[in-house]
Amino acid sequence: MSLSLSSSPFNLKVIGIPTNIDVARTMTCLFEKDIEFRHIPGSVGRKFAIVEGIGKTDSCYESRHICKYVCEKFSEKGNRELYGRNPLAKKSIEEWMKMEEERFDSPSRILTYRGENDLLMKKMSLEELGEMMEIYENTLGKSRYLAGDEFTLADLFHLPSVHNLVNITHTAPLFASPNLSRWWNDISSRRSWKKLLQIRQEYLKRN
């Protein structure tokens, strides 16, 4: 995936296949921030982005870093709660983003993309996610979203992977508990995610 971002948000380009988790995450973030951009479908073979700043070039690697960069650069646009508006909120968001990246991402990708030859690894990943979802269920019993009562990057970062998992027969039950189910129905109903899914569907029809 490649992202080219100039000093004006309206010159932004996202290059990548919308079915890719990292591309979907980035585009959903941009929709949440109400930032106009041009999407260019295509595989660049790497998960990185080149971010062109004001008067200099900054390299911003991986979709999570892109999303944080966008939230900080355009903090007053769109959803201003996305990356927190005070140190305490941001700390909670950072903790859940770390959880998603370090503990949720790998097993979710294994369960989504690994073939039948990796049954042991998939079994271990399913057990790992099952234990994690107990933590999520408990947290979501105390707050509307993972990092509090506002939708943030902590929730957004999960959207592409959970979308894949709830559409797989043997992993869908992971999200069937009351609070997780309520949370998923909530975040997957957001306008930003629906716009991404529409782009994805149009892409799949053409390809």
HELIX and SHEET records of a PDB file:
HELIX    1   1 PRO A    9  ASN A   11  5                                   3    
HELIX    2   2 ILE A   21  GLU A   32  1                                  12    
HELIX    3   3 SER A   63  LYS A   73  1                                  11    
HELIX    4   4 PRO A   87  MET A   99  1                                  13    
HELIX    5   5 GLU A  100  PHE A  104  3                                   5    
HELIX    6   6 ASP A  105  TYR A  113  1                                   9    
HELIX    7   7 GLU A  116  ASP A  118  5                                   3    
HELIX    8   8 LEU A  119  LEU A  140  1                                  22    
HELIX    9   9 LEU A  153  LEU A  156  1                                   4    
HELIX   10  10 LEU A  159  VAL A  166  1                                   8    
HELIX   11  11 ALA A  172  PHE A  175  5                                   4    
HELIX   12  12 PRO A  178  ILE A  187  1                                  10    
HELIX   13  13 ARG A  191  ARG A  206  1                                  16    
SHEET    1   A 3 SER A   2  SER A   4  0                                        
SHEET    2   A 3 LEU A  12  ILE A  15 -1                                        
SHEET    3   A 3 PHE A  37  ILE A  40  1                                        
SHEET    1   B 2 ALA A  49  GLU A  52  0                                        
SHEET    2   B 2 THR A  57  CYS A  60 -1                                        
END                                                                             
